[in-house]
Amino acid sequence: MFEFSLGPVTLCAPGPTNGTDDREGLPPDWHEVIGTAGDQFRDEFTRTCLYLVLGAADASGARADGATRTDDTVVIGTEYGNTAALARLQRHAAEKGKLLSAQYFPNATSSSASAFANLRVGATGRNMTINAGVLTPVVALWQALSALGSERSDVSRLLVGDVYAPEAVADARLDTPDVPCRDGVAHAYLHRGTGLTAEFAFGAADGPHPGPTRTVRRAAARDADAGEAAPVAFAERNSAFATRAFLDLVHALEPAERAVLECHGPDGRHATVTVTRQQANSTDRGSW
């Protein structure tokens, strides 16, 4: 069990490409926040993560401008992550052969976005990229809270989601041809605190599950007579939207109520996180 408090939760969902390298529907301050230096080496997933970590405000209202180094941990949960950068590197390698410049390599790894985010916000804690398939949001949250529980960091920055390159969409359709791939990344601040508790459960069923599925539901206190609310299912491939809905629900919990995020993979693996808001007299709700 982990104790923590939850800060602001944001979601960035870039629109589709317009036939060029640009995307429609970007926030108006997109370039102001992330800048353009070195942008030719960054893919859309990295840009989206940078926009969230640089533009989001923490519990004190301060922007993450990287002016002060912190022990923050950055955890990115993504299924396809920097696929676009990796595919671009392979294309350039095929075209240029031995003439390929080494400058491409540091910007085309499976954890490029996490490295860029850590450097830009001055985070010196853990820096990890996690791909657990359908179970990604639960596993990423577990890792983010583990950093707080071990007192390695006071703050964990959690990012969950995908921005789909054409290669990623083609791969996703191999096993889930009818599941939409909508771009989006969710971002949240997790702080060491006592306002909330999180319990995790992982397992595997004997047989396959009609998935992949992710469900979010609100539950009454454990000793209450009221029944649980019907779960809201998220069938789309991207975990960002279920994660955002779950964390928004956590913010809305009354004392002793619970929010449950449950993920099932088609192979029978499943993961669940249950977050409970502590009783009102156990802490100052204004810090939650």
C-alpha positions in Angstrom: 0.0 0.0 0.0 1.2 3.5 -0.9 0.3 6.8 0.7 0.4 9.9 -1.5 -1.3 13.1 -2.6 -2.4 13.9 -6.1 -1.6 17.2 -7.8 -3.0 18.6 -11.1 -3.9 16.3 -13.9 -3.7 17.4 -17.5 -4.2 15.8 -20.9 -2.8 16.8 -24.3 -4.3 15.3 -27.4 -2.8 16.6 -30.6 -5.0 16.5 -33.7 -4.3 14.5 -36.8 -1.5 15.5 -39.2 -2.5 17.9 -42.0 -0.3 16.3 -44.7 2.9 17.8 -43.4 5.0 17.4 -40.3 2.6 19.7 -38.4 -0.5 18.6 -36.5 -3.9 20.3 -36.3 -5.4 21.4 -33.1 -2.2 22.1 -31.2 -2.5 24.3 -28.1 -1.9 28.0 -29.0 1.2 28.2 -26.7 2.7 24.9 -28.0 5.9 26.4 -29.5 6.2 29.0 -26.7 6.3 26.3 -24.1 8.5 23.7 -25.7 10.7 26.0 -27.9 12.2 25.1 -31.3 15.8 24.4 -30.5 16.7 20.9 -31.7 13.1 20.3 -32.8 14.2 18.6 -36.0 15.4 15.7 -33.8 12.2 15.3 -31.7 9.2 13.3 -32.7 5.6 14.2 -31.8 5.5 12.0 -28.7 8.6 13.7 -27.2 7.1 17.1 -28.1 3.8 16.2 -26.4 5.5 15.0 -23.2 7.7 18.2 -23.1 4.6 20.4 -23.5 3.0 18.7 -20.5 6.0 18.7 -18.2 7.0 22.2 -19.0 3.6 23.8 -19.2 1.9 22.1 -16.2 1.8 23.8 -12.8 2.5 21.9 -9.7 0.7 22.2 -6.4 2.4 25.5 -5.6 1.4 27.0 -8.9 5.0 27.2 -10.1 5.8 26.2 -13.7 8.5 23.6 -14.4 11.0 25.8 -16.2 14.0 23.8 -15.3 15.6 26.7 -13.3 16.0 24.6 -10.2 17.2 21.0 -10.1 14.9 18.7 -8.1 14.9 15.0 -7.0 11.7 14.5 -9.1 11.1 11.1 -10.7 9.7 11.0 -14.3 7.8 7.9 -15.3 6.5 7.5 -18.8 4.0 4.7 -19.5 3.7 4.1 -23.2 3.1 1.3 -25.6 4.7 2.8 -28.7 6.5 5.9 -27.3 9.2 7.1 -29.7 8.4 4.8 -32.5 8.5 7.7 -35.0 12.1 8.6 -34.0 13.2 5.0 -34.2 11.6 4.5 -37.7 13.1 7.8 -38.9 16.6 6.6 -37.7 16.2 3.4 -39.7 15.1 5.3 -42.8 18.1 7.6 -42.5 20.4 4.6 -42.0 19.1 3.0 -45.1 19.6 6.2 -47.1 22.9 7.3 -45.8 24.7 4.1 -44.8 28.0 4.9 -43.1 27.5 8.6 -43.7 24.7 8.7 -41.1 25.6 11.4 -38.5 25.9 10.3 -34.9 23.7 13.2 -33.8 20.6 11.1 -34.7 21.3 8.3 -32.3 20.7 10.1 -28.9 17.4 11.3 -30.1 16.0 8.0 -31.4 15.8 5.6 -28.6 12.8 4.0 -26.9 13.2 6.4 -23.9 14.0 9.6 -25.7 11.0 11.4 -24.4 11.8 10.5 -20.8 15.4 11.7 -21.2 14.3 15.0 -22.8 11.7 15.6 -20.0 14.2 14.9 -17.2 16.8 17.3 -18.7 14.4 20.1 -19.4 12.8 20.1 -15.9 16.1 19.4 -14.0 14.9 16.2 -12.5 17.6 14.1 -10.9 15.4 11.2 -9.6 14.5 8.1 -11.5 13.9 8.3 -15.2 12.1 5.4 -16.8 9.9 4.4 -19.8 7.5 1.5 -19.2 5.7 -0.6 -21.8 3.3 -3.2 -20.2 0.8 -3.3 -23.0 -2.8 -3.0 -21.8 -1.5 -3.0 -18.2 0.7 0.1 -18.8 -1.2 2.7 -16.7 -1.3 0.5 -13.6 2.3 -0.5 -13.8 3.5 3.0 -14.5 1.5 4.3 -11.5 3.0 1.6 -9.4 6.5 2.7 -10.4 5.8 6.4 -9.8 4.4 5.7 -6.3 7.3 3.3 -5.5 9.7 6.2 -6.0 7.7 8.2 -3.4 7.4 5.2 -1.0 11.1 4.6 -1.0 11.7 8.3 -0.3 13.8 8.5 -3.4 11.8 11.5 -4.6 9.2 13.9 -3.1 7.5 14.2 -6.5 6.8 11.8 -9.3 5.8 13.1 -12.7 3.6 10.5 -14.4 3.0 10.5 -18.1 0.8 7.9 -19.8 -0.2 7.7 -23.5 0.9 7.5 -27.1 1.2 9.6 -30.2 0.9 7.2 -33.0 3.4 7.2 -35.9 2.1 5.3 -39.0 4.4 2.4 -38.1 2.7 2.2 -34.7 -0.8 2.2 -36.1 0.1 -0.6 -38.5 1.5 -2.6 -35.7 -1.5 -2.0 -33.4 -3.9 -3.1 -36.1 -2.2 -6.5 -36.3 -3.8 -7.7 -33.1 -6.6 -5.1 -32.6 -7.7 -4.1 -36.1 -11.0 -2.6 -34.9 -9.7 -0.6 -31.9 -9.1 3.1 -32.5 -5.7 4.6 -32.0 -6.3 8.2 -30.8 -3.4 10.4 -29.9 -3.1 11.7 -26.4 -0.8 11.8 -23.3 -2.0 12.3 -19.7 0.3 14.0 -17.1 -0.1 14.1 -13.3 1.9 15.2 -10.3 2.1 12.7 -7.4 3.4 13.9 -4.1 4.5 12.2 -0.9 1.6 12.7 1.5 -1.2 11.0 3.4 -4.4 12.1 1.7 -4.8 9.0 -0.5 -3.8 5.3 -0.4 -3.2 3.1 -3.4 -3.4 -0.7 -3.4 -2.3 -2.8 -6.4 -3.2 -6.3 -7.6 -1.6 -8.2 -10.5 -2.4 -11.6 -11.9 -3.3 -13.8 -14.8 -6.5 -15.7 -15.6 -6.5 -19.3 -16.7 -8.1 -18.4 -20.1 -8.1 -15.5 -22.5 -10.1 -12.4 -21.8 -12.3 -10.6 -24.3 -9.9 -7.6 -24.3 -8.0 -5.6 -24.3 -10.1 -3.5 -21.9 -9.6 -0.8 -19.3 -12.4 0.1 -16.9 -12.8 2.9 -14.3 -15.3 2.9 -11.6 -16.2 4.7 -8.3 -16.8 2.6 -5.2 -18.3 3.3 -1.9 -16.4 2.9 1.4 -15.5 -0.7 2.2 -18.0 -1.0 5.0 -20.8 1.0 3.3 -24.1 -0.6 2.2 -24.2 1.4 -1.1 -23.5 -0.6 -4.2 -20.6 0.2 -6.6 -21.2 2.4 -9.6 -21.2 0.8 -13.0 -17.7 0.8 -14.6 -16.9 3.0 -17.5 -15.0 1.0 -20.2 -12.3 2.3 -22.5 -11.8 0.1 -25.4 -9.4 2.3 -27.4 -5.7 1.4 -27.7 -4.3 4.5 -26.0 -4.2 4.3 -22.1 -4.1 8.1 -21.8 -7.9 8.6 -21.7 -8.6 5.9 -19.1 -5.7 7.3 -17.0 -7.1 10.8 -17.1 -10.6 9.6 -16.2 -9.3 7.6 -13.3 -7.2 10.4 -11.9 -10.0 12.9 -12.3 -12.2 10.5 -10.4 -9.6 10.3 -7.6 -9.7 14.1 -7.3 -13.5 13.9 -6.9 -13.6 11.2 -4.2 -15.3 11.9 -0.9 -13.7 10.6 2.3 -13.5 6.8 2.4 -14.6 6.4 -1.2 -12.6 4.5 -3.7 -11.6 4.8 -7.4 -10.7 1.6 -9.2 -8.8 1.3 -12.5 -8.8 -2.3 -13.9 -6.9 -3.4 -17.0 -7.3 -6.8 -18.8 -5.1 -8.0 -21.6 -6.3 -10.5 -24.2 -3.8 -13.1 -22.9 -5.5 -13.1 -19.4 -3.1 -10.9 -17.6 -4.8 -8.2 -15.5 -3.8 -5.4 -13.1 -5.9 -3.3 -10.8 -5.2 -0.2 -8.7 -7.6 0.9 -6.0 -7.2 4.5 -4.6 -9.0 5.4 -1.4 -9.4 8.9 0.0 -8.7 8.9 3.7 -11.2 10.1 6.3 -11.5 13.9 6.4 -10.2 14.1 10.0 -7.0 12.2 9.1 -5.4 15.0 7.1 -5.9 18.5 5.7 -8.0 18.0 2.5 -6.6 21.3 1.2 -3.3 19.6 0.5 -4.8 16.7 -1.5 
